[in-house]
Amino acid sequence: MDDEISLRQFNLVRLSRDTVLKWMHDEDFAPVIPNLFCRVVVRDQSSAKQYRAMRAIRLGDDLQKPQMELAYGPSVRQYSLEFVSNGPFTEDEFQQYKQTQESNGLALPSQHDINEKVSCMREFLERKQKPEMKKRRAEEEKERRVPAKRKKVSYTAENEQLSKKIASLNEKCSMQDRQMDELQKDLDRLEREVEKKRAETEILDTNLTNEEESQEQFKTKINEMSSVISEQSKLVLQLQKQLQGERDLQLLLATKRKQILEKYRNSE
């Protein structure tokens, strides 16, 4: 028969569980339901699970526990929505439905019926999706603008944070510079004292040849002061390395701050 429908056409008028859940609270959805088809899970005599194609009549009144009133051959009953599948009809399910209808003298949907139902579904979805699309586009536009503002706030906050870190490092470096200056002064003073004591020792070597004990005392004191100078020198070197590290970090933060400011200007 030229008017006989195919499995592909039959699937065009399939009503899934997700579609019912999405639109069941919409009052315009009820007129769309009749003569659509649901794929419903049932149990055969051996309690094995199988699926049947059933014609939809209407949605039940209780939307808290939604049910579909469905027809299979001459039998009409209500099924919980949880038994309605989201999957497509198979060829075996389609052929079984056709045999059931024919054996009970019931008509199958024609191509004209299918086309009319598809048009009805399309019109319903277009009516509902236009405001949804408009709302979605407005939300997307809002989302597109909001991140730009957030980025500016983020750039500003990060810039302030880096500025505080740089200021803190500047203060720390200044303190270390002062500390190094003081240590250097101590070092210079100790070196002058050592040179003075060495000169005194040379004089003693010449004039106090018999006063070996005094010479030894001076030498001991000079050695002690040399040890102090050595320790001071190590401390100065250590501070110099630490200060250089702080200055390197300061330079890195300043570079990062500059990059953030450039991003901020570009985003404006």
C-alpha positions in Angstrom: 0.0 0.0 0.0 1.3 3.5 -0.9 -0.1 4.9 2.3 1.7 2.4 4.5 4.2 4.0 6.9 7.8 3.0 7.7 9.6 2.5 11.0 11.4 5.9 10.4 8.0 7.7 10.0 6.6 5.9 13.0 9.5 7.1 15.1 8.7 10.7 14.1 5.6 10.6 16.2 7.2 8.9 19.3 6.7 10.6 22.6 9.6 10.1 25.1 9.5 10.2 28.9 11.9 13.3 28.9 9.6 15.2 26.6 6.6 14.6 28.8 8.6 15.6 31.9 9.7 18.8 30.2 6.3 20.0 29.0 3.7 18.3 31.2 3.2 21.5 33.3 2.5 23.5 30.1 -1.3 23.8 29.4 -0.7 23.9 25.7 1.0 20.4 25.8 -2.1 18.4 26.5 -3.7 18.8 23.0 -0.4 17.6 21.4 -0.4 14.2 23.2 -3.3 12.3 21.6 -2.2 9.9 18.8 1.4 10.1 19.5 3.1 6.8 20.4 5.1 5.7 23.5 7.6 2.9 23.8 6.6 1.2 27.0 8.4 -1.5 29.0 6.2 -4.5 30.0 6.7 -8.0 31.3 5.8 -11.1 29.3 4.5 -14.4 30.8 8.0 -15.4 31.8 8.5 -12.0 33.5 11.1 -11.1 30.9 11.3 -7.4 30.1 10.2 -6.3 26.6 9.0 -3.1 24.9 5.7 -2.4 23.2 4.5 0.5 21.0 1.3 2.0 22.4 -0.8 4.9 21.3 -1.0 7.9 23.7 -4.5 9.1 24.7 -3.8 11.6 27.4 -1.6 12.6 30.4 -3.0 11.6 33.8 -4.3 14.4 36.2 -1.8 13.8 39.0 1.4 15.4 38.0 3.2 14.6 41.2 3.1 10.9 40.1 2.6 11.3 36.4 0.9 8.6 34.4 0.1 8.2 30.7 -3.2 6.7 29.5 -2.2 4.4 26.6 -3.9 2.1 24.2 -2.6 -1.2 23.0 -5.0 -2.8 20.5 -8.5 -2.6 22.1 -7.0 -2.4 25.7 -6.7 1.0 27.4 -5.0 1.6 30.7 -2.7 3.9 32.6 1.0 3.4 32.9 3.4 5.2 35.2 5.6 7.6 33.3 8.7 5.7 34.6 7.8 2.8 32.2 7.9 5.1 29.2 11.2 4.7 27.3 13.4 7.4 25.9 14.7 5.0 23.2 13.4 4.7 19.6 11.1 1.9 18.4 12.8 -1.1 16.8 11.6 -2.9 13.7 10.3 -5.9 15.7 8.3 -3.6 18.0 6.9 -1.7 15.0 5.8 -5.0 13.3 4.3 -6.3 16.5 2.2 -3.2 16.8 1.0 -3.5 13.2 0.0 -7.1 13.7 -1.9 -6.3 17.0 -3.8 -3.5 15.2 -4.6 -5.6 12.2 -5.7 -8.7 14.2 -8.1 -6.4 16.2 -9.4 -4.7 13.1 -7.9 -1.4 14.1 -6.4 1.1 11.7 -2.8 2.1 11.6 -1.8 5.7 11.3 -1.5 6.8 7.7 1.2 9.0 6.2 -1.2 11.9 6.3 -1.8 11.2 10.0 1.9 11.2 10.6 2.5 14.4 8.7 -0.3 16.2 10.5 1.0 15.1 13.9 4.6 16.1 13.1 3.3 19.5 12.0 1.4 19.8 15.3 4.5 18.9 17.3 6.7 21.3 15.3 4.2 24.2 15.8 4.0 23.6 19.5 7.8 23.5 19.9 8.4 26.6 17.8 5.9 28.5 19.9 7.6 27.5 23.1 11.2 27.7 21.9 10.9 31.3 20.5 10.6 32.8 24.0 13.0 30.3 25.4 15.6 31.2 22.7 15.0 34.9 23.3 15.5 34.4 27.0 18.5 32.1 26.4 20.2 34.7 24.1 19.6 37.4 26.7 21.2 35.2 29.4 24.1 34.4 27.1 24.6 38.1 26.3 24.5 38.9 30.0 27.0 36.1 30.7 29.2 37.4 27.9 29.3 40.9 29.5 29.6 39.9 33.2 33.0 38.0 32.9 34.5 41.2 31.3 33.5 43.2 34.4 34.7 40.4 36.6 38.1 40.3 34.8 38.5 44.1 35.4 37.8 43.7 39.1 40.1 40.7 39.1 42.9 42.6 37.4 42.4 45.6 39.8 42.5 43.3 42.8 45.5 41.4 41.6 47.3 44.7 40.7 46.6 46.0 44.2 47.9 42.8 45.8 51.1 42.9 43.7 51.6 46.6 44.6 51.4 45.8 48.3 53.9 42.9 47.8 56.3 45.2 45.9 55.9 47.9 48.6 56.7 45.4 51.3 59.7 44.1 49.4 60.9 47.7 48.9 60.7 48.3 52.6 62.4 45.0 53.4 65.2 45.8 50.9 65.6 49.2 52.4 66.0 47.7 55.9 68.5 45.2 54.6 70.4 48.0 52.8 70.6 49.9 56.1 71.6 46.7 58.0 74.4 46.0 55.4 75.6 49.6 55.7 75.9 49.2 59.4 77.7 45.8 59.1 80.0 47.3 56.5 80.9 50.1 58.9 81.6 47.6 61.7 83.7 45.6 59.3 85.7 48.7 58.2 86.2 49.7 61.9 87.4 46.2 62.8 89.8 46.2 59.8 91.2 49.5 60.9 91.7 48.2 64.4 93.5 45.1 63.1 95.8 47.2 61.0 96.5 49.4 64.0 97.3 46.3 66.2 99.5 44.9 63.5 101.4 48.2 63.4 101.8 48.1 67.1 103.0 44.5 66.9 105.7 45.5 64.5 106.8 48.3 66.9 106.8 45.8 69.7 108.9 43.4 67.6 111.5 46.1 67.3 111.4 47.8 70.7 110.2 45.1 73.0 112.2 42.1 72.0 112.4 40.9 75.7 108.7 41.3 76.2 107.6 38.1 74.4 104.6 37.7 76.7 103.2 41.1 75.7 103.6 40.3 72.0 101.8 37.0 72.4 98.9 38.9 74.0 98.7 41.3 71.2 98.9 38.5 68.6 96.1 36.6 70.4 93.9 39.7 70.4 94.7 40.3 66.7 93.7 36.7 65.9 90.5 37.1 67.8 89.6 40.3 66.0 90.5 38.6 62.6 88.1 35.8 63.5 85.4 38.4 64.2 86.1 40.2 60.9 85.8 36.8 59.1 82.4 36.1 60.7 81.2 39.6 59.9 82.4 39.2 56.3 80.4 36.0 56.0 77.3 37.7 57.4 77.7 40.5 54.9 78.0 38.1 52.0 74.9 36.2 53.2 72.9 39.4 53.4 74.1 40.4 49.9 72.8 37.1 48.5 69.5 37.4 50.3 69.1 41.0 49.2 69.8 40.0 45.6 67.1 37.3 45.8 64.7 39.9 47.2 65.5 42.3 44.4 65.0 39.5 41.8 61.6 38.8 43.3 60.8 42.5 43.3 61.7 42.7 39.6 59.5 39.6 38.8 56.5 41.1 40.7 57.0 44.4 38.9 57.0 42.6 35.5 53.8 40.7 36.4 52.2 43.9 37.6 53.0 45.5 34.3 51.5 42.5 32.4 48.3 42.7 34.5 48.0 46.5 33.8 48.4 45.8 30.1 45.6 43.2 30.2 43.4 45.6 32.2 43.9 48.3 29.6 43.2 45.9 26.7 40.0 44.7 28.3 38.6 48.2 28.7 
